[in-house]
Amino acid sequence: MVGFSDKLRFMNLLIDDIRLAKEIGIKSCQECTFSNGGQYFAAVHNNVVQIFSTYTCENIGNLRGHSGKVSSEMASMTLATLQVYS
């Protein structure tokens, strides 16, 4: 997972190459974390945390309502819990 100014890109790291697998339309993603099992990842943009499936890169939920920018996420995200700090 690599964040660029225009998109978030899911890349495959090979022995002698890096290949693009998927592009996700999140501009200037500040932080991204994977769930314990790796089946989900969360990406932060300003005050919204978006949850995606790692296998399909489908957005399965958005967490809104933070009063300010999200500053960090816990690396121990599970399906039941995600701790977010703003």
Secondary structure, 3 states (H helix, E strand, C coil): CEECCCCEEEEEECCCCEEEEEEECCCCCCEEEEECCCCEEEEEECCEEEEEECCCCCEEEEECCCCCCCCEECCCECCCCCCEEC
